[in-house]
């Protein structure tokens, strides 16, 4: 029986409340009035005071106190529960996750809700199914009903996807799925896509539906743009509630290549507004380093936008071989270049030596003929380091003879003497038109205007490698733009002038587009998706649902038209795509996108909050209240009867009342304390009698589930490959559990973890000093270094380690005992393979002649620190299949195997100590013994 947020497990006991009026009447009853008799001896009693008084009737407030105590006891035995979980309606339970990018900010809360629903279904013996609407509906078969307990073990494999769910496709699939009714728990993200109404109708046709969603839907960002020298981004929200602040972070590498926050900005959604533009002002040097912009809180794939060169003003240096002057703008090549570059680049003009000191992204030489040796010595290293040198032809270049007799290192091709022009020695009958640009080149997809005419040019020698260096050509096949790579940079030559002397190309919009493409390719990403038609684009990095970039796995090339027009999906996830030397960023949202709340939901749909209040039993507290009231009743009764007058009686009464009060308070927490003590004792006995690998509970259910699955997979590998036979792994609470019984702790570091308390830090330091080992895993692929604190997890590790007695550390030496305790290893990958692994630094290194290993770190290192996410690489499902992908194809399986081998070496190092280090002494010992 439920009354509002309170339910009763034994409601029939509430019938006892009906007896309260009878008890009230009995307590109010008084004995009959005494008979009056005259007795002369009564005079002897005059003046005496009887210490005990018998009241004529019980006071009303004492009766109310007793009634209240009795009512509290009756209600307590009826089993009241605050915020009870609703009882299932029987039959199968379908749990639907939207599973898109908008689920990422509250993913842990969603997984907790799913786990609670499956636990209830398992207790009731119901079958269940958990499906993500971000995945494609199954092509064959119906809903995969299984035991609820089986789905509980699979929850760790669910993760939000970096695209929106397709509710319309799922509505059609559910309508045609296998027959049968079922109950549905739908965890919605609160963002509408137009298909939520059809999905709700299809689910209601099969049974009751509960929609649980967070109080506020996720925010999103549209691709950034440049305006008035500031990088701007638009934040979106679903709905038009009150004013809400929003913060933006601009992230990119510093000069050392370490990713950092380069800028930040805040703004506020106005009341009734569903979007707000946020300017992020920063110097051009920092702005050009920005790789992505993301929300300061609640990051997701929709809340992260990758910045491409469409929003970066490249720094371009201009050098001309012709001296300009007043009134010569129309013939000055730099005038045309300045006008073409102004919309997308910062133009710098200076002498060549000073120009390179400004670190330009691209350098343009307009009709510069002879280049001195000193200038060559400056240009060649700059190009090889990644610079882009663009040269334009002209009379000076043609007359200099550069590249005609022998190859010139600052020209992409050899040139023929004399050039070619209309009416010249090597003449055309008429100006030539441009041929369409080849696919895969930097100008692919650009439209070729019909009115662009070329009347003169310098001509390339027909060498064997000329075809592969042609970037643009005329209709007769004559190269117009050629280029070649030099080191990490490139050299490009326009065979025409930068002014209108030899062609009208500088007067056309194509000239601007060609220079923009070249500037965009000068290091960094390429143009926006709208200009990618006509090529095949290969994913270089893809984004997961949490907005993190990962190495792509099993994603094929994408046609340019699809990249420009289609929405991100499993076949085309958001990320960075490349085609030849070009790069482009594909984001979840587009510039003109908006978010809308879910609408069109039928009235029969039950809606509730995602975060339900915790179920709490009120019985112990009501019993405690009843005992406290009875203690108060004892004191009140003694007081009105006059029995508290003497000191001894007063002390006895007070003692009895205090005993009742203490018993009441102890009863409220007794059950939980006994359960906790029993649980702690059982865990201690379990660890004392077995070899148990343990992990530190973080409070994040998803991370803890991965840790448990990872240690379970590692335990299986140890059981199959070594003499160690670990039991099932356990999670430990550092603030409560005893950790001295475990030889090894896996500590996954999460962003929100706080430093351990003084008591927990003392236990951890004792654990480290007396032979225990802790593997700290920041799980961030060591971005910026696990010890550098440049990532949220890295900073959390610094907070934790500040309370611990951590020894000096060093990267694992090649001959450390960890490299040979069981397997011979050279590196220590996990799900990632980029992290430096740190161990205790050896104070001294004794070399043994003739031995391949030093006597290095003869004991067990108490800490190992890295960021390769080893638990995800070790994690196995109940059927023995890997839970998470690692790498790509065969190379990925090889990486998983090496991760397992590292785990085996780690545990064998803990279990055997200095055994392997002692092996280097065996030849010397045998020699001393004369054997």
N, C-alpha and C positions, 0 to 999 in steps of 0.2 A: 504494500500500500504506500502511495506517495502523497505527500502534502507539500506542494511547492518544491523547493530543492531538497526536501528531507523525505527519506523512505524508511520503512520499518521492515526488518527481516522477519519478525514474529509479531505481526499486528494483532493477533488474537489476545496477546497479553494486555493490550490496552483496555480490554473489558474490565480489568481490575480498577480502572478509574471510576467505574460506576459505583464501587463500594465506598468511595470517599464520603458521600453524604451520610451514610450509616455510621462510619467511623467518627465523623464530626459530631453526630448526635450522642454516640457512646462517650466520647471524651468530654462532652458538655454535661453529662449526667452527674448529679451530686447526691450524697447520701441524705436520708430523711432528717428533718430538723430534730434536734435532741429535746427530750422532755425536761421541763423545769421543775426542780424539787428544792425546797428550802432546807438548808443544811448549815447549822450554826458554825461548824468548823471552817466554813469557807472564809470566814473573817481572817483566819490564820494565814490565808494565801494572799491577802491584800498586799499590794506593793511588790509582789514578785513578778519577774518578767520571764515568760517562757521563750527560750531562744528559738524554738521551732514553731512556726505558725502554719495553720491549716487554712488556706484561702477558702472563701465561701464558694467560689466557682473559678474555673480555669479562665485566664485572660484570653481575650479574642486573638491577640497577636501571637500567643503561644500556640493556640489551636491552628492558626494559619501557618505557623512555622512547621508544625508537625505534618499538616496536610501537604505542604510543599515538599517536604523530605520524602513522604510516602509516594507522592506523584512522581518525583524524580526517579525513585527506585523502580516504579512500575514501568515508566517510559524507557529507562535504561535497559531493563530486561526484555523489552520489546524489540531491541536491536535497531535503534535509529541510525541512519547513515545520511550524512550531508553530501550533496552532489552525487547521488548514486549513478552508476552506469546503467543505461537502459537495458533491460533484458531483451535478448534477441527474439525475433519473431519466429524462429525455427526455419529450417531449410537452408540452402546455400547462401553464402555471403559473398557478394562481389565488391571488391575495393578498387575504385577507379582513381588513379592519379592523373591530373592534367599532364604532369611530367615535363613541361616546357621550361623555358628560361625563367619565367615568372615564378616558378616554384623554388628557385635556388635560394633566395634570401631566407626563407623559413623552412628549408628542407629538413632540418633536424626535427623541428616540431611536427612536420607532416609524417616523418618516419615514426616518431613516438606515437602519434595518433593511430597509424596503421598497425604498429606493434600491439597497442592496447586492444584494438578491434580484433586482431587475430588471436590474442590471448583469451578474450572473452569467447570467441567462436570455438577455440580449442577446448575450453572448459565445458562448453555446452555440447561438444561432440559434433559440431557443424563442419561441413566442407566449405572451402573458400577458394577464391582466385584473386590475384592482384595483377592489374593491368595498367600500363601507362599509355595515355592517349597520345603521347608524343611519338610513339612507335606506330608503324603501319599495322592495320588490322591483319590478323592471320589470313593467308590465302586459302587455307583448308582447315577444317575442323571447327569446333565450337569453343565455348569458354573452357579453359583448362582447369576443371575442378579438381582440387586435391585436399588432403587433410590440412587444416589450418596450421598445425605444428610444422608441416613441411614448408609452408610459405614463410614461416617465421625465420627459418634458416636461410632463406633466399633474399631477405630484405637488403642485406649489405650490398648486393649486386645491382640495386636500383640507384639511378643517379639522374638528375635533371638533364634534359637535352637542350642544346643551344638553338632551338627553334620553337615555334608555337605549336600546340596540339591541333590536330585536324578533327574537330568534334563531329563535323558533318559526315566524314567517312566512317567514323565509329558508330554514329547513329544508324547509318544504313547497315553496317555489319551486325550490330546487336539486334536490329529488327529481323534480320535473316538468320541469326545464329540458332543453335539447337533449341528445341522446345523446352519448356519448363519455367517455373516461376522462381524468383530469387529476390533477396533483399540487397540493396545497393547502398554503399557508403562512398560518396563522390567527394573527393578533396579538390575543390576548385581553386584556381588562382585569382579569381575575381575579375579577369579581363575577358571581354567578350570578343568573339570572332564571327558571330552570326549563326553558329551551329549549335549553341548551347540549348536553345529551346527544343530543337529536334532531338537532341540527345536525351534531354530530360523526359520528353514524351515517350521515346523508345524504352527508357528504363522503367518509367511508371507503368508501362504496359505489362511488365514482368513482375512488378511487386513494389513495395514501399521504397522510397529513395530519400536519403538524407544528404544534403549538401553542406559540407563543412568548409569554411573559408576564413582566411585571416581577416582581421579588422581592417587592414589597409593593404591594397594590392601593391605589387612591385613597381618601382619606377624604371624608366627606360631613357636612353639617350639616342639622339639622331646623329648622323655623321657631322663632324665639325666643319666650319668654314672660316675664312679670314674676312674680317671687316674692320676697317679703320685701324689696322695694325695689331689687332687683338684676335686671338683664337677664340671662337665662339662655338658653343654647343647648346642644343635645346634639350631640356629635361621634360619628360612626359609623365603624366599620371592618368589613371583611369578614374573618372569621376571629378566632381568640382566641389570638394569639401572645403573646409576652412583653410586658412593660411598655414603652409607647411614649409619649413626650411629645407634646403637641399645643398649639399656640398659636392664639389667636383675636384678631382685630383688629376694633374697632368704628369704622366710617368714616362721616363725614358732613360737612356744610359748617360752616365757622366763621362768625362774624358777618359776614365780608366775602364770604361765598359761596364760598370756596375749600375744596375737599374736603381733609380732613385725617384722620389717625388720632386719634379722640377718646378711645379707651380700649383696653385690651388685657388679656388674661388668659391664663394657662397652666394646664394640667391634665395628667393622665397616665392613659392606658388601663391599668387593672390587668391583671395576668396572668390570662388566661382571660376577660376582659371585652371585649365587642364595642361598648360605648358608654360615654361618660362625659359627665356634665353639667358645663358650664363656666359659672360665674357671672362676669359682667362688671359690676363695681360702678363706678358713676360718679354724679355729681350729676344731679338731674333736668333741669337746664338742658342738660347735655351729652347725657343719655340721650334727650331728646326730639329731638335733632338727628340721631341715628343713622339713616342711610339703609340701611346694609347691614352685615352681619357676615360675615367671611370668614376662612379659614384663613391663618395667617401664612406657610405654605409650601405649595406644591402646590395653588394655587387652581384651581378649575374651577367650572363651573355648579352642580355638586352641592356644592361647598365654599363657596358664597356663598349667603346667604339675605338677601332683601330684608325690611326691617322695615316693617310697616304700623302703623296706629294702634291695632291690637289690643295692641301692646306699649308704647304711649306714653301716659303719664299726662298728659293735658292740664291746663293750669293754668286754672281757672275761677274768676272773681270773682263774688261774690254781693252784691247790694245790695237791701234791702227798704224799701218805703214804710211798713211797719208796725213800730212799736217792740216788740221782744220783751221778755219778762220771765220771772221765775221761775214755773213752772207753766203756761206758755202754749205749750209745745212742740207740742201737738196742733193748735193753731190758727196757729202761726207758719209762714208759707210757706217760710222758709229751712230749717226743720227737715226738711220733705219733700225739698227740693232737696239738702241735705247727704247724707241717707240714699241718695238716688238716685245721687249723683255719687261717693260714696266708693269704689266698686269700680274705677273707671277714671279718676279725675281727682284732681288736687290742688286743694283748695278754699281760696280766699283771701277773707277778709272785711275790708274797710277802707273808709274814705270814698272816694268816687268819684275825687277828685284823686289820692290816694295809690295807689288801685287800679291806675290806668293806668300808674303808674311801675313796677309789678311785671311788666309785659308779659304780661298774661293772654292765653290763646288764645281764650277765650270769656267774655263778660260777661253776667250774668243780672240783670235788674231785675224784682223781684217786686212787682207792684202799686205801681209808682212813677208818680204822677200827673204833676204839673207838674215839668218839667225846666228849670232856669234857663239863661239865656243863657251864663253862664260854663261850665256843665257841657256844654251843647251844643257850645261851642267846643272842648272837650276830646274829646268823643265822636266828632264827625264826622270829623276827621282820622284818628283811630284806626280807625274803620270803613273809611274809604277806603283805608287802608294794608293792609287784609286782615283786620281784626278781625271777629268775629261777635258781634252784640248780640242777645240773646234777651230778650223782654219777656213778662211774664205779666199778664193783665188782673186786675181786681179792683174793689172799690168806689171806691178812690181814682182809678183811671184812668177809670172811667166817669163819676165826678163832676167830673173836671177839665175835661171838654169837649175834650180834646186830639183833634185830627183830625176834629172834627165839623163845624165851620164852614168850615175850610180845611185842605188837606193839611198834615200834620205830617212834617217830614223824618225824625223818629225813629220813625215808624210806617209799616209797609209799605202800609197801606190807610187810606182814610177810614172813620170809624166813625159809626154812627147813635146818636142820643141815646136814652137809656132802657134800652138793652140788651134782652135777651130771656130770659125765665125761665118756669118752670112756675107758672102762676097769675098772671103779671104782665100788664102792659098788652099786650105782644106775647107772648102765652102759647102754650105747647105743652100739649096735652092730657096728655102723659106725657113723661118724660125720653127724650131721643133717643140712638140708638145711632150708632156710627161706621161710615162707609162704608170699604170696602177702600182702601188707599193707592194712589195713581196710580203707574204705572210711570215710571221715570226720576227720581222724586223722592227726597229723602233718606231717606224711610221705606218705600221700595218693598220688598216681600217680608216685612215684619213682619206676623205674624198679629194679627188684630183680635179681642180677647176679646169674648164675648157679654155679659159682665156689666158692661162699662164703660158708665155712663150719664152723660149731660150734662144737668144741670137748669137751668143759667143760663150766659149768655155775653154778651160784647159783640158787636154785629153789624156787619159790614162794609157800607159803602155799595155798591150795585151799579154800579160804574164799568165802563167798557169794558175796562180792563186788569186787572180783578179775576180772571177765570178763570186767567190765566197766573201769578198770584201765589198761588194756593191750593196749599198743600202737604198739607193734610188737611181733610176735610169730614165733616159728619154725613150720615145716611142721606137727609135731605131736601135735601141740597145746600148747606146753610148752611156757610160756611167756618169751620173750627175752628182751623187754623194757617195763617197767611199769611206771605209773605216776599218780599223783593226785594233785588236787588244794589245796592250803593252803592260805586262804585269797584271795588277788589279785594276788598271785604268784603261782608257780608250783614247784613240786618236781619230778624228773625223775631219774630212775635207769636203767642202762644198766647191765644186769645180766652176762656180760662177762667183761674181762679186756680191758683196753685201749691200750694194746700192743698185740703182736701176740702170747702170751702164750696159751690162751684158744680158739682162733679162728683166722682166717685170715681176719676177717671183717676190722680191722684197716689197712690192706694192700690194700683194695679195694676203688674204687671211691665212692661206696655207703656210706662208712664211712664219707667222706667229705660232701656228700649231706645231710646225716642225721644231722650232726652237724650244717650245714648251715641252715637247716629248723628250728632246735631248736633255733639257735641264732636269726633268723629272727622273731620268735614268742616271743622273750623276750621283749615285749612291742613294740608297733608300728605296722607298716604294714607288710604284708607278701611278698612272692616271686612275681616275675614278671609273667604276664599272660601266658607266655609260659609253665609254670609248674603247671597249674591249672586244667588239665584234670582229669576227674574222680570224680567230685563232683558237688554239687549245691551251687551256690554263691548268697547270698542275698545282695541287695544294702543297705548300711548303710548311705551313703551320696552321693548325685548326684550333678553334676555341671550344672548350667544353661548356657545360651549362652554367658553371660558376664563373665564367669569364676568364679562364686561364688558358694560355696558349700551350698546345701540346704537339708532339710530332704526329703527323697523320698516319693512320693505319687503314689499309685497304680502301683508300679513296682514289678513284681513277680521275683522269683528266676531264675537264669541263669545257664545253664549247663556250666561246665568248658571248654568243647571244643568250644562252641560258644564264651565264654569270651576270649579265646586265638586266635580265628581265625576271628570272625566277626567284622565289623566296628561298632562304636557307632550308635545307632538309638533310636527311641522313646521307643522301648521295652528294650533297653540296653544302657541307657545314660552313659556318662563318669562319673566316681566318684570312691568311695571306696566300695569294695565288701568284704563280709565276709563269711567264711565257717568254722563253729566251732570256733576255736581259731585263725584261719588264716585270714589274711587280704591281699588284693591286690588292687593296684591302676590301673584303666583303664583310659587311656588318649585318646584324640582325635587323635593325631598323633602317629606314630610308628617310631622306630629308623631309618629305611631306607626310610622313606617317603620323597617326594619332592613336591614342589608346582610349577605349571605351569600356565602361563597366558591363558586366553580364546583364543581359536583358531578355525579355520574352520568356521567363521561366514560369511554368504553370503553378497555380495556387496549391496543388496537392503536394508539391515538393516541400519537404521539411528542411528549413535552413537553420544552422546553428554556428556558433563560433568554433574556429579550429582549435583554440586553446581552451579546453574544458577545465574547470576547476577540479582539483584532485578530490577523489573520493575519500571521505573522512568518517570514521565510526565515532559516534557521539556517546555510545554506552558507557565507556570507562569514565568520561568526564561527568556524566549525569550521576553515576554511582558515587564518584568523589564528591559531587555537590550534595547528594543525600547524606553522606557521612559527615560532611562539614555542618550541614543543618542539624543533624542529630547531636553533634558536639555542642552546637550553640543551644539546642534544646536542653541538654544536661546542665549547662551553666545557668540558663535562665530558670530552670526548675529549682536548682539549689539556691539561687538568689532569692526567689520569691518565697521559698520555704524557710529562709533564714538560716540555712545550714552552712553558709560561707562566713559565719561570724568568727569561729575559732581559727587560729593559724594552721593547726594540723589538718583540720577538715578542709580548709581553703586550699591548702597545698595538694591534698589528695584529689580534690575535685578538679583543680586546674590540671593536674597531671593526667587524669583520666580524659579530660577534654582534649588535651594536646595529643594524647595517643590516638584518639579517634580522628583528629584533624590530620595527623601525619599519615595514618592509615588511608584516609581518603585521598590525600595528594599522591601517595605512593601507588595507590590502585590505578590512578589515571595513566601513569606511564609504565606500570609494571609489566603489562603484556609485551609492549614494544621492547623494553629493556631485556626481558627474559629471552625474547626471540633473537635480539641482537647478540646477547651473550652466547646463546646456543649456537648461532651462526658462526661467531668468531671462534668458538671452541672447535666446531666441526671443521672449519677451514684450517685451523692450526694442526689438528690431527691429520687431516688429508695431506698437508704439505710435509709434515714430519715423517710420514711413513712412505712417501713416494718422491720421485724426482719430478718436480713441477716447474714449468716455465710460467712466469707471471707477467702481466702487463699492468701499467698504471691507468686507472680509470680517469678519464678526462672530463666526464660529465656530458660529452658529446656522444650520443648513442651510436651514430654512424661510425665515428672513429673507433669507438670501443668495440663495435662488432667486427670491424676490419682487423683490429689488433688480435681479437680472440681467434678469428678464422686464420690469420697469419701464423700465430703460434701453434695452432692445431696442425696446420700444414707442415710447419717445421718439425713438430713432434713426430709426425708420421714419417718424415724423411729420416729423422734420427733413429726411429725404431727400425726402419727398413735397412739402413745403411751402416749403423754402428751398433755397439754394445749398449748404448744408452737407451733406456726404455721409458720415456717420459709419460706421465699421466696426462689427463686432460688439462689444458692451461686454465688459469684462473685470473680474474681481475682483482686488484688490490686498491683499497682506499688508503692513501698515505696518512690521512688524519686519524684513522681508526684501526687499521689492520696491522698485525705484526708481520714485518717483511724479512726478518732475520732467517726465516725458514726457507727462503727461496734463494737459489744460487744466481738467478738471472732475472732482471727486470727490463722489459721493453717499454720505453716511455715515449709515446707519440706526442709531440709538442703541438699544441693548438694555440690559436691566436689569443683566445680569452683566458688562458690558464694563468692563475695567480701564483705567486711564490708560496712555497710551503710554509706552514706555521713554524714557530720555534720548536715545538715538540716533534713535528714531522721532520724538520731539518735535522734535529739531533738523531732521530732514528736512521735517516738516510746517511748521515755521516758515519755512524757506527756500521751501517751496512757496507759502505765503501771501504772502511778501514779494515774490516775483518773478512775480506775475501769475496764480497759480492760484486757483481758487475751490472752496470746500467747502460743500455744502448739508447741514447737520445737520438730520436729521428724527427727532424724538422719537416720532413715530407715535402719540401719545397724545391727539390732538385738543386739545392744549394745556390739559389739565385743571389749573387752577391756575397756568398760565403756564409756557412752556418754560424760561424763565430763573429761575423761582422755586424749582425743585427740590422741588416738592411731590408729584411722581409718581416712581416708581422710575426711569423713563427720564430724567426731568428731573434727578434726582440723579446719574445716570450721566453725563449731559452736563456737569454741573458738574465732575465728576472729570476728564473728558477735557479740558475747556477750561482747567482750572487749569494745565496744562502747556504751553499754547499762547499765542502772542503775538496774542491776539484784540483787535482795536481796539474803541473805544467803539461801542455799538450804539444803534439807535433803530428804532421801527416804520417800515415803508416809507412815506415821504411820498407824498402823492397825485401829486406831479409828479416822482417819482424816475425815473431813466432806465429802470428795470426795467418801468415801466408803459407803455413805448412803443418798446422796441427792435425789435419786429416787429408785435405786436398792441397795441391800446390796451386796457389792463386797469385795473380798479378794485379787484379783490380777487384772491386767489391760492389758490383751493381745491385740495384733493387728494381723497382718499377722504373726508376730513372737511372741514368748512368753518367751523371755529370758532377756528382758531389765528391768533395774531398773528405776522406774519412780520417778522423783525428783520434789518437790514442795517447796514453801517458808517455811523456818524453823520457827517454832513457838517460839517466844521469851520466853514465859512462858506457863505452862500447869496447869490450875486450875481444880482440881478434885472435883466432886460433889458426896457426899456420897450417895451410893445406885444406882448411875447411871452408865450404861455400857460405856459411852463415856465421855471423858474429854472435857472441853471447849477449844479445840485446833484449832488454826488458825481461829479465829472467823470471819475474813473477807475473801475476795476472793484472792486466790493466784494469783499473776500477771503472773507467768510463770509456765508452766509444761514442763518438758524435759524428753524425752525417745527416744527409737530407735526401737519400735515395728511395724513401718510402718502401722499406724492405717488407713490411707486413703485407702490403698489397701484392708483392711478387710471391710471397710464400702462401697467401691465402688460397685455400682449397674448399670446394663445396663438399657436401656429404658424400657425393658419388666419386670424389677424387679428382674432379675436373677443376682447372684453375678458375678463380672467381673474377679476376681482372685481366685485361690484355696487357702484355708487356712487349714493347717494340713492335716490329713488323715481321710477319712470316717466320722463316726458319731462324733468322737472326734474333728475333724476339724470344723464341723458345730457348735458344742458346743463352740469352741473357737471363731468362728465368732460372735455367739450370745453374748458372754461375751465382745467382742470388741465393739459391738453396745451398750451394756449396759454401758460400760465405757464412750462412747461418749455421751449417754443420761445424765449420771451423770455429765459429764463435763459441758455440756451446761446448765443443771439445776443449777449447782453451780454458773455459770456466771450470770444466770438470777435471782436467788433467793438470792444470797449473803449468809448472815449468818443465814438464816431462819432455816436450820437444826441444826446448832450449838445452836441456842436459845432454841431448844426443850428440852435440858438437864436442863434448868432452870425452866421448867413448874411446876414440883412438888414443888420446893422451893417457887415459886411465889404463888402457890395455898395455901401452908402451911402458908405463911405470911398473906395471905388474909383471913385465917381462914376457907377455904373451903375444 
